[in-house]
Amino acid sequence: MSQQILIGVDIGTSRIKAVATDFDLKVIAEYAEPTPWRHEKNASDIDMLLLAKTVTAVAAKAAELAGGKVAAIGFTGFSETGVLIDGAGKPLAPGLAWHDPRGLTEPIIKELGDYEFRARAGALLNEIASISKTLWLNQEYPETRKAKHFLSAPEWVAYCLGADLVNELSLVSRTGFYDVEARAPWREAMALVGGGEDFLARLVVAGEPIGIVSNDAPEVLRGAVITIAGHDHFTAAYYCGAINEGSLVDSMGTAEALLRTFKKPLSRDAIAELAAANVGLSASVIADHFTLLGALPTGLTLERVCSLVGVSTRDEKIALGEAALKIDPKASALSVNNDYHGLSVTNLDDAVSPAALFRATAEHLVDESAKMVSLIEKFTGPATEVVIAGGWVKNPMIASAKKKQFGSYKVSDATEAGATGAAQFAGIAAGILKLRS
C-alpha cells in the first residue's frame, strides 16, 4: 500500500505552490506554477475557471511527485480576490487581483459611512476590499448584480473540486461583507452589491472538513478530504506556532505583515482606529479568536533601494547590509520616505553612499514598523514573544535594526510555510492531526 500523504496549496499573488507531506508534515514533494493573471498597465485580473484548473493541476503534480495516496487537501491564499457566481455555480466575471486599483468606494461612504465600515468590517475603506471591487464589477458586468454567492479564491477552487459552498472566517473577514465585530454577515453591505440573505455561504473555520474531492478531478486527488486553511499569512503563522495569545508575528516578505492573535473582543472605536492605520481585524484561523494584521511595504522598498544602487543577488544584499552597519547614521542628513507607490530620498549630501542609503532606509522602515506595533499593543498589550519570518531578517542591517526594535526575537526558518500550513489544516480536517489552541 502506498504512503498516505497530505496536500497543502498556497494560492499566491506570484505563484501557486503545492506541497505533499507525510503525517508528520515532512515535505516529500513540491511543485509550483505562476499565477495566471492577465496584466494590462496597473490592472490585473484572472479567469476564475483557469485559476481553478491551474491550482488543480499544481496540486495533482505535487501528489504525483510524492507518489502517495492523498488523504486530505487544504487551500490557503490571498483573500480579497474572489468570484461572483450564479445559482448554478458559474462565474459571472473575472476575479480582480487584491492590488488591482479598480474599485468603487463612493457608494460605500454614501450608504454605509467610512467610520461604520471601519468599525464593522475591521478594514480600511479602499479599493482593496472585495466589496469595492464588486461594486466596480457591478458597473462593468451588470449580470453580477444578480450573483447568488461570493467566494474567495481558495473557497472557489475547493468548490470546483467537489467541496460545499463555504466562506471561511479569516478570508471572509477581509471582504467587507462580514461584520467582524458582530461575527456575522453584514446584510447592508451585501445588499449594496445586490446580494441576498445567502450571498455569503455557510461560514466555517479553518480546518473544518467541507467535502470530498469528486471523481471529476484528477485521479490522484479523488476521495481526499477538502478543507480551507484560511488567509495565507494566518496559515503560515499557525504552522510556525505563532497564532496564539501573546505572540507577535513579523513576516518580512515583499510586504511586512504584523500579526497579533487574541480572544477578547475590541471596542468599535478601537477597531475603527486600527483600520484607519491599515491594521485590519479578522476572525482568526482558531475558533473564537481574532487576528490583527498590519501591512507595510518594507520588502518592496528595500528591493527598490537595492535596484537603485545596482544590487541584485542575495550575496550582494548581505554585503550591502554589512557595509550599512559600519555607517555612522549621524554623518549624513539623508532622509527617506516611502509608500507602496514609491520611495522618496531627500537631503543627499557628501556623505551619501549605497550603504548610507540602505541604512537610512532600513532604520526608517523599522521606525514605521515600531509605530504600527505600538498601535497594536495599545489595544492588545505587549507581546510575550516575537517570531520573525522571511528572507530579509537574514540581512545583517535588518537583523540589527529588528533587535533594537524588539530586543529578543525568534527566527522562523520555515520554507513554504503557507502551503505546509495548509497541509497541516488538511490533516486536522481528516482527523489525522490535532488542532492547537
PEBELVEN-V596713 format. One record per residue. RES is the residue in three letters. PSI is psi in radians with two decimals (none if undefined). OMEGA is omega as a letter, one per 20 degrees, with the letter a starting at -180 (none if undefined). NEAR is the number of other ideal C-beta (glycine too) atoms within 8 Angstrom. Layout:
[[RES PSI OMEGA NEAR] [RES PSI OMEGA NEAR]]
This chain:
[[MET 2.34 a 2] [SER 2.72 a 6] [GLN 2.43 r 8] [GLN 2.47 a 9] [ILE 2.88 r 14] [LEU 2.52 r 19] [ILE 2.26 r 19] [GLY 2.32 a 20] [VAL 2.27 r 19] [ASP 1.92 r 15] [ILE 1.64 a 15] [GLY 2.95 a 12] [THR -0.68 a 7] [SER -0.73 a 5] [ARG 2.69 r 8] [ILE 2.03 a 14] [LYS 2.35 r 14] [ALA 2.44 r 16] [VAL 2.57 r 14] [ALA 2.23 a 17] [THR 2.83 r 15] [ASP -3.03 a 11] [PHE -0.09 r 9] [ASP 0.15 r 5] [LEU 0.37 r 13] [LYS 2.20 a 6] [VAL 2.16 a 10] [ILE -0.67 a 10] [ALA 2.74 r 11] [GLU 2.73 a 12] [TYR 2.60 a 10] [ALA 2.66 r 8] [GLU 2.70 r 9] [PRO 2.52 r 6] [THR 2.20 a 13] [PRO 1.11 r 9] [TRP 2.74 r 8] [ARG 2.09 a 9] [HIS 2.37 r 6] [GLU 1.93 a 5] [LYS -2.14 a 4] [ASN 0.19 r 5] [ALA 2.46 r 9] [SER 2.15 r 12] [ASP 3.09 a 10] [ILE 2.45 r 14] [ASP 2.01 a 8] [MET -0.47 r 12] [LEU -0.69 r 7] [LEU -0.67 r 9] [LEU -0.83 r 16] [ALA -0.73 r 12] [LYS -0.74 a 8] [THR -0.79 r 12] [VAL -0.77 r 13] [THR -0.74 r 14] [ALA -0.69 r 10] [VAL -0.78 r 15] [ALA -0.75 a 13] [ALA -0.68 r 12] [LYS -0.73 r 10] [ALA -0.72 r 15] [ALA -0.72 r 15] [GLU -0.72 r 8] [LEU -0.59 r 11] [ALA -0.50 r 11] [GLY 0.49 a 7] [GLY 3.14 r 12] [LYS 2.13 a 8] [VAL 2.04 r 16] [ALA -0.63 a 12] [ALA 2.72 a 15] [ILE 2.36 a 17] [GLY 2.57 a 19] [PHE 2.27 r 16] [THR 3.05 r 20] [GLY -2.99 r 13] [PHE 2.76 a 11] [SER -0.66 a 16] [GLU -0.49 r 12] [THR 2.21 a 12] [GLY -3.04 a 14] [VAL 2.41 r 11] [LEU 2.13 a 12] [ILE 2.70 r 14] [ASP -3.03 a 10] [GLY -0.34 r 4] [ALA 0.06 r 5] [GLY 0.33 a 7] [LYS 2.31 r 6] [PRO 2.42 a 9] [LEU -0.11 a 11] [ALA 2.86 r 11] [PRO 2.88 r 9] [GLY 2.45 r 12] [LEU 2.35 r 13] [ALA 2.63 a 11] [TRP -0.53 a 10] [HIS 0.02 r 7] [ASP 2.28 a 13] [PRO -0.04 a 7] [ARG 1.83 r 8] [GLY 2.66 r 14] [LEU 2.13 r 9] [THR -0.37 a 10] [GLU -0.79 r 6] [PRO -0.55 r 9] [ILE -0.77 r 17] [ILE -0.76 a 11] [LYS -0.79 a 6] [GLU -0.57 a 8] [LEU -0.57 r 10] [GLY 2.47 a 7] [ASP -0.88 a 8] [TYR -0.79 a 7] [GLU -0.69 r 8] [PHE -0.83 a 15] [ARG -0.71 a 15] [ALA -0.57 a 13] [ARG -0.73 r 14] [ALA -0.31 a 16] [GLY 0.57 a 14] [ALA 2.72 r 13] [LEU 2.38 r 10] [LEU 1.82 r 11] [ASN -2.97 a 8] [GLU -0.11 a 10] [ILE -0.70 a 10] [ALA 2.45 a 16] [SER -0.59 a 15] [ILE -0.68 r 14] [SER -0.65 r 16] [LYS -0.67 r 15] [THR -0.67 r 12] [LEU -0.67 r 14] [TRP -0.74 r 12] [LEU -0.66 r 12] [ASN -0.64 a 12] [GLN -0.73 a 7] [GLU -0.45 r 6] [TYR 1.44 a 8] [PRO -0.48 a 6] [GLU -0.35 r 9] [THR -0.29 r 14] [ARG -0.33 a 8] [LYS 0.27 a 8] [ALA 2.44 r 15] [LYS -0.70 a 9] [HIS 2.76 r 11] [PHE 2.26 r 16] [LEU 2.44 r 13] [SER 2.93 a 18] [ALA -0.85 r 16] [PRO -0.68 a 15] [GLU -0.65 r 18] [TRP -0.82 a 15] [VAL -0.75 r 15] [ALA -0.74 r 15] [TYR -0.74 r 13] [CYS -0.44 r 8] [LEU -0.10 r 15] [GLY 0.04 a 11] [ALA 2.88 r 11] [ASP 2.83 r 8] [LEU 2.03 a 10] [VAL 2.79 r 15] [ASN 2.03 r 15] [GLU 2.47 a 16] [LEU -0.74 a 16] [SER -0.49 r 16] [LEU -0.82 a 15] [VAL -0.39 r 15] [SER -0.34 a 15] [ARG 0.08 a 14] [THR -0.50 a 16] [GLY -0.10 r 14] [PHE -0.05 a 14] [TYR 2.31 r 15] [ASP 1.70 a 11] [VAL -0.63 a 14] [GLU -0.79 a 10] [ALA -0.15 a 7] [ARG 0.89 a 6] [ALA 2.77 r 6] [PRO 2.50 r 10] [TRP 1.76 a 13] [ARG -0.71 a 7] [GLU -0.64 r 8] [ALA -0.72 r 16] [MET -0.70 a 13] [ALA -0.51 a 8] [LEU -0.49 r 12] [VAL 0.24 r 14] [GLY 0.16 a 9] [GLY 2.49 r 10] [GLY -2.91 a 6] [GLU -0.55 a 4] [ASP 0.48 r 7] [PHE -0.69 r 13] [LEU 2.43 a 13] [ALA -2.87 r 11] [ARG 2.26 a 7] [LEU 2.29 a 10] [VAL 2.83 r 11] [VAL 2.73 a 10] [ALA 2.42 r 17] [GLY 0.04 r 11] [GLU 2.28 r 11] [PRO 2.31 a 8] [ILE 0.20 r 12] [GLY -3.07 a 11] [ILE 2.43 r 8] [VAL 2.24 a 13] [SER 2.98 r 8] [ASN -0.06 r 4] [ASP -0.22 a 4] [ALA 2.93 r 12] [PRO 2.49 a 8] [GLU -0.63 a 5] [VAL -0.38 a 8] [LEU -0.25 a 16] [ARG 2.43 r 10] [GLY -0.09 a 6] [ALA 2.51 r 13] [VAL 2.42 a 12] [ILE 2.47 r 17] [THR 2.81 r 18] [ILE 2.26 a 17] [ALA -0.02 r 17] [GLY -2.99 a 15] [HIS 2.41 a 14] [ASP -0.72 r 14] [HIS -0.69 a 12] [PHE -0.76 a 17] [THR -0.78 r 19] [ALA -0.74 r 15] [ALA -0.66 r 16] [TYR -0.79 r 17] [TYR -0.62 r 13] [CYS 0.00 r 12] [GLY 0.43 a 9] [ALA 0.29 r 13] [ILE 1.48 r 15] [ASN 2.93 r 10] [GLU 2.24 r 6] [GLY -0.26 a 6] [SER 2.39 r 15] [LEU 2.20 r 13] [VAL 2.27 r 17] [ASP 1.74 a 16] [SER 1.98 a 14] [MET 1.35 r 13] [GLY -2.49 r 10] [THR -0.78 r 6] [ALA 2.59 r 10] [GLU 2.07 a 15] [ALA 2.19 r 12] [LEU 2.10 a 18] [LEU 2.40 r 16] [ARG 2.16 a 13] [THR 2.45 a 14] [PHE 2.99 a 10] [LYS -0.64 a 6] [LYS 2.22 a 4] [PRO 2.69 r 5] [LEU 2.77 r 9] [SER 2.83 r 6] [ARG -0.74 a 8] [ASP -0.67 r 7] [ALA -0.78 r 9] [ILE -0.77 a 16] [ALA -0.70 r 11] [GLU -0.75 r 9] [LEU -0.77 a 16] [ALA -0.66 r 16] [ALA -0.45 r 8] [ALA 0.28 r 9] [ASN 0.61 r 8] [VAL 1.82 a 13] [GLY 2.55 r 14] [LEU 2.27 r 14] [SER 2.69 r 16] [ALA 2.51 a 13] [SER 3.12 r 12] [VAL -0.06 r 16] [ILE 2.27 a 14] [ALA 2.46 r 4] [ASP 0.31 r 4] [HIS 2.75 r 11] [PHE 2.72 r 13] [THR 2.25 r 16] [LEU 2.37 r 16] [LEU 1.97 r 13] [GLY 2.49 a 15] [ALA 2.42 r 9] [LEU 2.58 a 11] [PRO 0.82 a 12] [THR -1.01 a 13] [GLY -0.68 r 13] [LEU -0.76 a 10] [THR -0.74 r 12] [LEU -0.68 r 14] [GLU -0.66 r 9] [ARG -0.69 r 10] [VAL -0.77 r 12] [CYS -0.71 r 13] [SER -0.70 a 9] [LEU -0.66 a 8] [VAL 0.17 r 10] [GLY 0.50 r 6] [VAL 2.25 a 10] [SER -0.65 a 6] [THR 2.85 r 6] [ARG -0.76 a 6] [ASP -0.67 r 6] [GLU -0.64 r 10] [LYS -0.67 r 11] [ILE -0.80 r 11] [ALA -0.67 r 8] [LEU -0.69 r 15] [GLY -0.70 r 14] [GLU -0.71 r 10] [ALA -0.64 a 11] [ALA -0.60 r 14] [LEU -0.43 a 10] [LYS -0.10 a 6] [ILE 2.38 r 11] [ASP 1.95 a 4] [PRO -0.31 a 8] [LYS -0.10 a 4] [ALA -0.22 a 7] [SER 2.62 r 11] [ALA 0.20 a 5] [LEU 2.35 a 14] [SER 2.50 a 8] [VAL 2.47 r 12] [ASN 2.69 a 8] [ASN 2.82 r 11] [ASP -2.99 a 6] [TYR -0.43 a 4] [HIS -0.47 a 3] [GLY -3.08 a 6] [LEU 2.33 r 11] [SER 2.30 r 7] [VAL 2.22 a 8] [THR 2.93 r 8] [ASN 0.73 r 7] [LEU 2.17 a 6] [ASP -2.95 a 8] [ASP -0.30 a 3] [ALA 0.04 a 8] [VAL 2.55 r 9] [SER 2.89 r 7] [PRO -0.74 a 10] [ALA -0.68 r 11] [ALA -0.70 r 14] [LEU -0.74 a 15] [PHE -0.73 r 17] [ARG -0.79 a 13] [ALA -0.69 r 13] [THR -0.82 a 14] [ALA -0.79 a 14] [GLU -0.65 r 10] [HIS -0.78 a 11] [LEU -0.68 r 15] [VAL -0.62 r 13] [ASP -0.74 r 8] [GLU -0.72 r 10] [SER -0.74 a 14] [ALA -0.66 r 9] [LYS -0.73 a 8] [MET -0.72 r 13] [VAL -0.72 r 12] [SER -0.72 r 8] [LEU -0.76 r 13] [ILE -0.80 a 15] [GLU -0.28 r 11] [LYS -0.56 a 6] [PHE -0.32 a 8] [THR -0.23 a 9] [GLY 2.90 a 3] [PRO 2.58 r 4] [ALA 2.56 r 10] [THR -0.33 r 5] [GLU 2.65 r 10] [VAL 2.25 r 12] [VAL 2.13 r 16] [ILE 2.31 r 15] [ALA 2.84 r 14] [GLY 2.69 a 10] [GLY -0.50 a 8] [TRP -0.45 a 11] [VAL -0.23 r 13] [LYS -0.10 r 8] [ASN 2.30 a 11] [PRO -0.72 a 10] [MET -0.75 a 14] [ILE -0.75 r 15] [ALA -0.73 r 10] [SER -0.76 a 9] [ALA -0.65 r 12] [LYS -0.55 r 13] [LYS -0.67 r 10] [LYS -0.63 a 6] [GLN -0.82 a 9] [PHE -0.26 a 9] [GLY -1.85 r 4] [SER 2.65 r 5] [TYR 2.80 r 12] [LYS 2.56 r 7] [VAL 2.19 r 9] [SER 2.18 r 10] [ASP 0.21 a 4] [ALA 2.30 r 10] [THR 2.54 a 4] [GLU 0.83 a 11] [ALA -0.57 r 14] [GLY -0.87 a 17] [ALA -0.72 r 15] [THR -0.62 r 15] [GLY -0.64 r 16] [ALA -0.67 r 16] [ALA -0.65 r 16] [GLN -0.80 r 16] [PHE -0.52 r 20] [ALA -0.75 r 19] [GLY -0.63 r 14] [ILE -0.76 a 13] [ALA -0.60 a 15] [ALA -0.04 a 11] [GLY 0.24 a 4] [ILE -0.67 r 9] [LEU 2.74 r 8] [LYS 2.53 r 4] [LEU 2.22 r 7] [ARG 2.58 r 7] [SER none none 4]]
